Amino acid sequence: MTQTEILVRSTLDGSMQPSLFYRSPLPGKRPLLIGLHTWSHNRFNQINNFLPYAEKLGFHLLLPEFRGPNLTGNPHCTEACVSDYALQDVKDAVDSLLPSGNIDEDGILLLGHSGGGLMALMLAAKWPELFRAVGAYVPITDLAVWADENANYREHVLACCSGSKEEMAKRSPIYHLAEISRANVKLFHGKHDPTVPVSHSIRFFSRMTEEYPSARVFLDVFDGGHEIDMDQAMYWLLSQYDKRALTQVTG
């Protein structure tokens, strides 16, 4: 698979936004795997995690930038961190690929870790019908709570959200349960996570099951920390995909 950098014009502000795209060489319509970068990084930091699986399975792979790191050093940080611009960048990138005709639109799979897990949940809230399955590993579910819990990231959360509690809530999955309840989502969280406490996922899941008991939203608390198990993550995504579509896999 060859790496191609694509530039897609934002439908919100007209800026050209980059993503990495790997096209499957297999014939016919193939699933699209979307890998989301973590809090402090950009589109390049998930290549080693995602590309081997895309190659093995014959999936297309999209690694979007969505305005870069959620850090004070990013001059556009208010446009990062699950802002409307960042969310739209991912949708715009997907929409730019669909006209090619070789993407299975019923097989769009989304996965993110840490800040990417936060992004995955908010994308599920924004476009719940777009994704066949969504995986969120060790996600932040409440930015205001996390800013108080983790002093190392507090200044970055405040900068991204302009110090606004309302903006933090707008960007926090726990305040979008109704929308996310329409998606197919699984959260994975390490019981001993020192960076994003497991309480983020437990509180989110408890409220979801109480308010929307029939929602296809699941939680796996595993014996670990702030990490992602790609084998387990891909097992979940594949379990949600029609396995008949995988008959051409040769890896």
N, C-alpha and C positions, 0 to 999 in steps of 0.2 A: 504494500500500500504506500502510495506517495503522499507526502505532506504537502498540502496546498494552503496558502494563507488567502482567505477570502476577505474582502472588504464589503460591508453591507451598509447601505444608507439607512440611518435611523428614521423611522417614520414619525418620531416625536420631535427631534431637533435638526434633522438633516445631516448630522455628522456621519462620517464614514467610520464604522466600527469593525475591528478585526476579529476573526476567529480562525482556528485551524480546522481543516477538514481533510479527512482521509476517506477516499471513495473505495468501496469494496470492488474487487475485480470480478466477482461472481456475477453471472447473468441474472436477469429478472429483478424484481423488486426485493430489496433487502431491508432489514430493520435499521433504524438509526439510533445509535447509542450516543447520548449527550453526557459529557463529563464536565463537571463544574469545579473550577479551581477553589482553593481554600482562601481563608480570610486575608492572609498577608501576601498573596501571590497573584499571578496572572495566568493567561491561557496556556503557558508552557509547563506549568508545574504538575500536570496530571498525565503527561504523555506516557511516562513509564508505567503508570498504573493501568491505563485504559487501552493503549494501543495493542498490547499482546492479546487481549481478549477480543478486540475487534478483528484482528488478523485471524485468530483461530476460528472464530465463528463466522467470518465473512460478513460482518456488519459494517455499515458506514459509521464513521466516528466524527462527532462535532465537539470541539473544545472551544467554547466561546470566551471572550474577554470580559464582557459586561462591565466595562469602565474601570477594570483593574483592581488593585489592592484596596482593602477597606482600612487605609492607614492615613495618618496626618501627612505623610510624605507624598501622597498622591494629590496633585493640585486639583483633581476633579473628584475628590473623595465624597462630596455630597451627592454626586451622580452615581457613585458606586453603592455598595452595601444595600442591595435589594431596593434601590430607588425605582421609581416608575421607568426611568431611562434604562437602568440595568436590566430590569425584567423585559422591557420591550426589545432590547438588543438580542436577547436569546430568541424571542418569538420572530423577530425580523430575520435572524440568521436561518432559522428553520424554514420560514416561508420562502426564503431565497433559494433553498435547495429543492423544494417540492416540485417545481415545474420540470425538473429533469426527468421525472417519471420513473426513476429507478429506486425510489424510497417507498417502503411499505408504510403508508400513513397510519395503519393500525398497529404498527410496531415501533413507535417512538418511545424509547426507554430513557429515563432520566436518573442520574445518580450524582450525589454530592456528599462531601465530607467536611465537617466542621462548618466554616463559613459557607462552604458549598452546600452543606446540608440545610442550613438556613435558607439559602437561595432556592434549593429544590422544593422546600415546603411552600415558599412564597410563589414560585412558578405554578405549583399545583393549585394554589389558591386562585391565581389569576386565570389560568387556562386548564381547569381540571379535566376536560375531555380530550385535551391534546395528547396526553401521555398514557400509554398503555399501562405503565407501572412507574412508580417513583420510589427511589431509595434514598433515605436521608440518614447518614452516619454521624453520630455525636453532634446533632444540630443545636444551635442556639435557638430557643423558641421565644425568649422574651429579652429584648435588648436592654431595657432599663434595669431589669433584675441582674443581667449578666454584667453590666457596667459597674454595679455595686459589688458584685461578687469577685470580679477579676480586675485588680488594679492595673495589671499590665496592659489591658485593652480599653480601660475606661476612657482615656483621652481620645482614642480612635473612634469609639462609638459616639462620643459627644461631638467630635468633629464631623463625622459622616452625617449625623442627624441635626447638626447646627444647635446642639444643646437642647433640643425640643423634646419634651416627653411625648407630645402628640405624634411627632415624627417617629420616635422610637416605637410607639404602639402601632403606628401604621405599617411599620416594617417588621413586625413581630408576628410569627405564625399563630401564637396562642390567641391572638385577637381576630383570627380569620378562620375559626373552626367551621363555620357554616360552609364556606367556600371549599375548604380542604376536604370536608366530608363527602364531597361529590367526586373526589379523585380516588385512585387506588394507590395507597401509600404504606410503606413500612419504615419505621424508625428503628435504628440500631444504636444502642448506647452502652458504653463501657461502665460497669458498676463503679470502677475506681478512677473515673475520668477526673484529672486534676485541673483541666482547662475549662471545660464546660460541664458542670455537675450533672450527674444523671437525673437529678430532679427536674431538669428542663424537659426531658422526654417523658418522664413519669407524670408530671403535672399536665403536660399537653395531652397525653394519652388518656389520663383519668377524666379530664374535662370532655374530651371527645367522646369517650364511651358513655359518659353520663348524659350528654346533650344529644348525641347522634349515635345511638347504640347499634344501628344497622350499617354504619359507615364501614367501608373497606379500608380501615386504618389500623395498622398492627404495630406492635412494639416487641423488640427483642433486646432484653438487657443481658449483656454478655460479660464474662469474667475477663475484664480488660480495662484499658484506659482510653486515652484520646487517640484512637486509631481506627483504621478501616481494614476490614478483611475482604479483599476483592473477590476471593472465591465465594464467600458467603453472600456478598452483595450481588454478584452476577447470578448465583443460584436463585436468589429471590426474583430478580428481573426475568430470568429465563423461565421460571416456573409460572410466570404470569403471561408469557407469550405463547401463542399457538405453536406447539412443537411441530406441527405439520410444515410450518414455514422454514424449519431448520433442516429439512431433508437434504439440502444441497451443501451443507457444511462438510468440509473435507478435512479440516484440521483436527 
